[in-house]
Amino acid sequence: MAIKTVVRAAVTVSVVGAISVDMQKAGTMWTMSDLPRSVLKSKDDAVSGCGKEIPGYFQFPGLKWANTWRSIETWNSTVCAQTCDDNSNCIAFTAKARQDRHGKMHCNLYKGLLKQMDHRAMSYMRCVSGFDCEDGFQFTHAGTWKGGKQIDKLDYESKAECRLACYYNRGCVGFTYRVTKEGDTSCFHFENEENKEGPTRDMRSNTYSKCAQFQVPAAPESQALDSKDEESLDPASADESDAA
């Protein structure tokens, strides 16, 4: 048992370390290449940029994604935002400026993830720089989404390992980590083909993703830590152990 605990602790440390190193290499390019598929949550709109251009939206300037869900022609981006607000399936839109002053603006709408109740699950999506992020992801809600894929090989593994597997899959836009009453864990990934391909640059286009200000809720006790093994990641605990 002691050997197993040491091995799991080592794996967890390598997981967190790999995420940190990879994010340092990628810089802001990684965070700006993923279209959020759930509402971005901001602690401070002035810091995150939520609502700076359009109330309730975060702007990705000069970027657009392929294979949109719906398109409309309109006179301004405000109408695009209102159309997206009026549809629960819509999470973002791209507004492409008209070629001349008499033409209409082209607006593409993007589908988001649909929430599903599950009182034993916690869900996280890829994050954007400036928002409340932890290792490249943001907590979205207690529960899950529709259409997830259970990753069987990650059953009984830590949340950090579930997160890392999603991080390295370019099509994975979010994950759910579930803990049963007995303490058994499972990992679900949510993929989107458009995100896998990434955006294209278009100086006449701006993409806007839904965002909102919030207070971070307390996590359930069962998921306060990724696993018991990850308690060993606390620098203070490590120092005390060394001193002992």
Solvent accessible surface area in square Angstrom, and as a share of the most:
residue,aa,sasa,rsa
1,M,188,0.84
2,A,75,0.58
3,I,141,0.71
4,K,124,0.53
5,T,63,0.37
6,V,102,0.58
7,V,80,0.46
8,R,58,0.21
9,A,21,0.16
10,A,60,0.47
11,V,58,0.33
12,T,3,0.02
13,V,77,0.44
14,S,66,0.43
15,V,9,0.05
16,V,38,0.22
17,G,32,0.30
18,A,36,0.28
19,I,0,0.00
20,S,44,0.28
21,V,79,0.46
22,D,41,0.21
23,M,54,0.24
24,Q,146,0.65
25,K,163,0.69
26,A,35,0.27
27,G,39,0.38
28,T,87,0.51
29,M,128,0.57
30,W,27,0.09
31,T,14,0.08
32,M,52,0.23
33,S,25,0.16
34,D,3,0.01
35,L,1,0.01
36,P,4,0.03
37,R,7,0.03
38,S,8,0.05
39,V,51,0.29
40,L,0,0.00
41,K,40,0.17
42,S,0,0.00
43,K,110,0.47
44,D,66,0.34
45,D,48,0.25
46,A,98,0.76
47,V,107,0.61
48,S,7,0.04
49,G,18,0.17
50,C,11,0.06
51,G,28,0.27
52,K,164,0.69
53,E,96,0.43
54,I,19,0.10
55,P,116,0.73
56,G,34,0.33
57,Y,3,0.01
58,F,23,0.09
59,Q,41,0.18
60,F,0,0.00
61,P,77,0.48
62,G,5,0.04
63,L,13,0.07
64,K,59,0.25
65,W,6,0.02
66,A,60,0.46
67,N,114,0.58
68,T,39,0.23
69,W,84,0.29
70,R,106,0.39
71,S,57,0.37
72,I,34,0.17
73,E,97,0.44
74,T,9,0.05
75,W,135,0.47
76,N,66,0.34
77,S,27,0.17
78,T,93,0.54
79,V,66,0.38
80,C,0,0.00
81,A,6,0.05
82,Q,99,0.44
83,T,26,0.15
84,C,0,0.00
85,D,77,0.40
86,D,108,0.56
87,N,40,0.21
88,S,104,0.67
89,N,47,0.24
90,C,3,0.02
91,I,12,0.06
92,A,0,0.00
93,F,0,0.00
94,T,2,0.01
95,A,6,0.05
96,K,56,0.24
97,A,43,0.33
98,R,87,0.32
99,Q,157,0.70
100,D,81,0.42
101,R,205,0.75
102,H,138,0.62
103,G,23,0.22
104,K,93,0.40
105,M,30,0.13
106,H,66,0.29
107,C,0,0.00
108,N,26,0.13
109,L,0,0.00
110,Y,3,0.01
111,K,96,0.41
112,G,17,0.16
113,L,40,0.20
114,L,72,0.36
115,K,118,0.50
116,Q,87,0.38
117,M,188,0.84
118,D,31,0.16
119,H,157,0.70
120,R,79,0.29
121,A,1,0.01
122,M,5,0.02
123,S,0,0.00
124,Y,28,0.10
125,M,1,0.00
126,R,5,0.02
127,C,1,0.01
128,V,0,0.00
129,S,56,0.36
130,G,39,0.38
131,F,15,0.06
132,D,47,0.24
133,C,51,0.31
134,E,121,0.54
135,D,35,0.18
136,G,1,0.01
137,F,4,0.02
138,Q,2,0.01
139,F,38,0.16
140,T,1,0.01
141,H,22,0.10
142,A,70,0.54
143,G,1,0.01
144,T,14,0.08
145,W,5,0.02
146,K,118,0.50
147,G,79,0.76
148,G,36,0.34
149,K,126,0.54
150,Q,76,0.34
151,I,25,0.13
152,D,105,0.54
153,K,167,0.71
154,L,21,0.11
155,D,37,0.19
156,Y,145,0.55
157,E,48,0.21
158,S,1,0.00
159,K,21,0.09
160,A,0,0.00
161,E,27,0.12
162,C,1,0.00
163,R,14,0.05
164,L,29,0.15
165,A,34,0.27
166,C,0,0.00
167,Y,4,0.02
168,Y,120,0.45
169,N,45,0.23
170,R,82,0.30
171,G,3,0.02
172,C,0,0.00
173,V,3,0.02
174,G,0,0.00
175,F,1,0.00
176,T,1,0.01
177,Y,7,0.03
178,R,66,0.24
179,V,13,0.07
180,T,39,0.23
181,K,163,0.69
182,E,138,0.62
183,G,45,0.43
184,D,64,0.33
185,T,23,0.13
186,S,17,0.11
187,C,0,0.00
188,F,48,0.20
189,H,6,0.03
190,F,5,0.02
191,E,93,0.42
192,N,31,0.16
193,E,109,0.49
194,E,37,0.17
195,N,0,0.00
196,K,107,0.45
197,E,135,0.61
198,G,14,0.13
199,P,34,0.21
200,T,78,0.46
201,R,165,0.60
202,D,25,0.13
203,M,168,0.75
204,R,94,0.34
205,S,0,0.00
206,N,46,0.24
207,T,0,0.00
208,Y,15,0.06
209,S,0,0.00
210,K,33,0.14
211,C,8,0.05
212,A,46,0.36
213,Q,106,0.47
214,F,33,0.14
215,Q,158,0.70
216,V,75,0.43
217,P,72,0.45
218,A,102,0.79
219,A,51,0.40
220,P,54,0.34
221,E,164,0.74
222,S,69,0.44
223,Q,5,0.02
224,A,69,0.53
225,L,91,0.45
226,D,21,0.11
227,S,23,0.15
228,K,176,0.74
229,D,17,0.09
230,E,15,0.07
231,E,93,0.42
232,S,61,0.39
233,L,59,0.30
234,D,66,0.34
235,P,98,0.62
236,A,57,0.44
237,S,45,0.29
238,A,43,0.34
239,D,93,0.48
240,E,123,0.55
241,S,78,0.50
242,D,121,0.63
243,A,92,0.72
244,A,122,0.95
